[in-house]
Amino acid sequence: MFGWTSPRDREIRIEGTLMCTADDYRTVMSLITSDAIDTDDIVIAAYPLEEAGRAFAASLNPEHVKVLVTMTTS
């Protein structure tokens, strides 16, 4: 109708992975929730969805282990 649709309008799920299995994710989430992994040492920066372009640009820096794009709900 307006010439543009958001992922939400089309009910798309966007997810990025690199050769990780569901078991890998379960293991890592278990380690994170048990405080066996300190994510403060891994997550270098977090950007709101509106600044996703800046987040992707920042992720090109080899010193950035993990850059997050966050989304808040009201």
C-alpha positions in Angstrom: 0.0 0.0 0.0 2.8 2.5 0.9 5.5 0.9 -1.2 7.5 -0.4 1.9 6.9 -3.1 4.3 8.8 -3.8 7.5 9.9 -7.4 8.5 7.1 -7.3 11.1 4.5 -6.5 8.4 5.5 -9.6 6.5 6.2 -11.7 9.6 9.8 -12.4 8.7 12.3 -13.7 11.2 15.9 -12.4 10.7 18.6 -14.4 12.4 22.3 -14.7 11.7 24.4 -17.7 12.5 27.8 -19.0 11.5 27.9 -22.8 11.6 26.3 -23.2 15.1 23.8 -25.8 16.0 20.8 -25.6 18.3 22.8 -27.6 20.9 25.6 -25.0 20.6 23.2 -22.2 21.5 21.7 -24.2 24.4 25.2 -24.9 25.8 26.3 -21.2 25.5 23.0 -19.9 27.0 23.4 -22.3 29.9 27.0 -21.1 30.4 25.9 -17.5 30.3 23.0 -17.9 32.7 25.3 -19.8 35.2 27.8 -16.9 35.0 30.5 -19.2 33.7 30.9 -16.8 30.8 31.2 -13.1 31.4 29.6 -11.4 28.4 31.0 -8.0 29.4 34.3 -9.3 28.0 32.6 -10.3 24.7 30.0 -7.7 23.9 31.9 -4.6 22.8 29.0 -2.4 21.9 25.2 -2.3 21.7 23.2 -0.2 19.3 19.5 0.4 19.1 17.7 -0.9 16.0 17.6 2.6 14.6 21.4 2.6 14.5 21.8 -0.8 12.9 24.0 0.7 10.1 26.4 2.0 12.7 26.4 -1.4 14.4 27.3 -3.2 11.2 30.0 -0.6 10.4 31.5 -1.1 14.0 31.5 -4.9 13.5 34.0 -4.5 10.7 36.6 -3.6 13.3 38.6 -6.8 14.1 38.8 -5.7 17.8 35.1 -5.9 18.2 34.3 -9.5 19.2 30.5 -9.0 19.3 28.4 -6.0 18.5 24.7 -6.2 19.4 21.7 -4.6 17.7 19.0 -4.3 20.4 15.3 -3.8 20.1 13.0 -2.6 22.9 9.3 -3.1 23.1 6.9 -0.6 24.6 
